[in-house]
Amino acid sequence: MYRIHVDPAQSIIEVALGGLMTVDEVDAYIADLKQAFVTNQLRDYAMIIDVSACPIQSQEMIKRMGEHMATMPKSRALAVVTGSSLARMQIRRLFTQSYARIVTSASDGRAWVVSGTEPTS
């Protein structure tokens, strides 16, 4: 399950991912995400990805997500909202960019991508 919301005024993409995702769902999510870039004419953007409703994912899904991420345009800032500590460990391996932060709340994520405020946790 995924939801994509675009705030065109601030050029922010907010994504919520949930449940155990299949490779086919990852492919559909990335296709829809790329379409959101085109539809909203986003070039310089920030992104908040909420994975707090995701359990630990299969290695096949993580591998596919990594492959897709390599093809995505670079964001100016990226925040990933996590839930469990195990999921956080998996996320840390995927998101190693200097402009990415792992956060515990959507408000911390928005503070990072909008104003560069470092998360407190």
C-alpha positions as CSV (number, residue, x, y, z in Angstrom):
1,M,0.0,0.0,0.0
2,Y,1.3,3.5,-0.8
3,R,0.0,7.0,-1.0
4,I,1.7,9.9,-2.8
5,H,0.8,13.6,-2.0
6,V,2.5,16.5,-3.7
7,D,2.7,20.0,-2.2
8,P,3.5,22.0,-5.3
9,A,3.9,25.3,-3.5
10,Q,6.9,24.0,-1.5
11,S,7.9,21.3,-4.0
12,I,7.6,18.6,-1.4
13,I,6.5,15.0,-2.2
14,E,5.0,13.1,0.8
15,V,4.8,9.4,0.5
16,A,3.3,6.9,3.0
17,L,4.2,3.2,2.5
18,G,2.5,0.5,4.5
19,G,2.3,-3.2,4.8
20,L,4.6,-5.9,3.3
21,M,5.2,-4.7,-0.2
22,T,5.7,-6.9,-3.2
23,V,8.2,-6.2,-6.0
24,D,5.2,-5.5,-8.3
25,E,3.9,-2.9,-5.8
26,V,7.3,-1.3,-5.6
27,D,7.4,-1.1,-9.4
28,A,3.9,0.5,-9.4
29,Y,4.9,2.9,-6.6
30,I,8.0,4.1,-8.5
31,A,6.0,4.5,-11.8
32,D,3.4,6.6,-10.0
33,L,6.1,8.6,-8.2
34,K,7.9,9.4,-11.5
35,Q,4.5,10.4,-12.9
36,A,4.0,12.8,-10.0
37,F,7.3,14.5,-11.0
38,V,6.1,15.0,-14.5
39,T,2.5,16.0,-13.6
40,N,3.7,18.6,-11.1
41,Q,6.8,19.7,-13.1
42,L,9.1,19.1,-10.1
43,R,12.8,19.6,-10.6
44,D,14.1,21.0,-7.3
45,Y,12.1,19.0,-4.7
46,A,12.2,17.6,-1.2
47,M,10.7,14.3,0.0
48,I,9.2,12.9,3.1
49,I,8.7,9.1,3.1
50,D,6.7,7.6,6.0
51,V,7.5,3.9,6.5
52,S,6.2,3.8,10.1
53,A,3.4,1.4,9.0
54,C,5.8,-1.0,7.2
55,P,7.1,-4.1,8.8
56,I,10.6,-5.4,7.9
57,Q,10.5,-6.0,4.1
58,S,11.8,-8.9,2.1
59,Q,15.4,-8.6,0.7
60,E,13.9,-8.9,-2.8
61,M,11.8,-5.8,-2.2
62,I,14.7,-3.9,-0.7
63,K,16.9,-4.8,-3.6
64,R,14.3,-3.6,-6.1
65,M,13.7,-0.4,-4.2
66,G,17.5,0.3,-4.3
67,E,17.6,-0.3,-8.0
68,H,14.8,2.1,-8.6
69,M,16.3,4.7,-6.2
70,A,19.4,4.8,-8.3
71,T,17.3,6.1,-11.3
72,M,15.4,8.9,-9.3
73,P,16.4,12.5,-9.6
74,K,18.3,13.8,-6.5
75,S,16.2,15.6,-4.0
76,R,17.4,18.7,-2.1
77,A,16.4,17.0,1.2
78,L,15.0,13.7,2.2
79,A,13.3,12.6,5.5
80,V,12.3,9.0,6.2
81,V,9.8,8.5,9.1
82,T,10.4,5.1,10.7
83,G,8.6,3.0,13.3
84,S,10.4,0.0,14.8
85,S,14.1,-0.1,15.4
86,L,14.5,-3.1,13.1
87,A,12.8,-1.2,10.2
88,R,15.1,1.7,11.0
89,M,18.1,-0.5,10.6
90,Q,16.9,-1.6,7.2
91,I,16.1,2.0,6.2
92,R,19.6,3.2,7.2
93,R,21.1,0.8,4.7
94,L,18.9,2.1,1.9
95,F,19.2,5.9,2.6
96,T,22.8,6.8,3.0
97,Q,22.7,10.2,1.2
98,S,24.2,13.2,3.0
99,Y,20.9,15.1,2.5
100,A,18.8,12.3,4.1
101,R,17.7,12.0,7.7
102,I,15.9,9.2,9.5
103,V,13.3,10.8,11.8
104,T,10.7,9.5,14.2
105,S,7.8,11.9,13.3
106,A,6.3,13.6,10.3
107,S,6.8,17.0,11.9
108,D,10.5,16.3,12.4
109,G,10.7,15.2,8.7
110,R,8.9,18.4,7.5
111,A,11.2,20.5,9.7
112,W,14.3,18.9,8.0
113,V,13.1,19.2,4.4
114,V,11.6,22.7,4.8
115,S,14.2,24.5,7.0
116,G,17.1,22.1,7.5
117,T,16.3,21.6,11.2
118,E,18.2,18.5,12.4
119,P,15.9,15.9,14.0
120,T,16.1,15.6,17.7
121,S,16.3,11.8,17.7
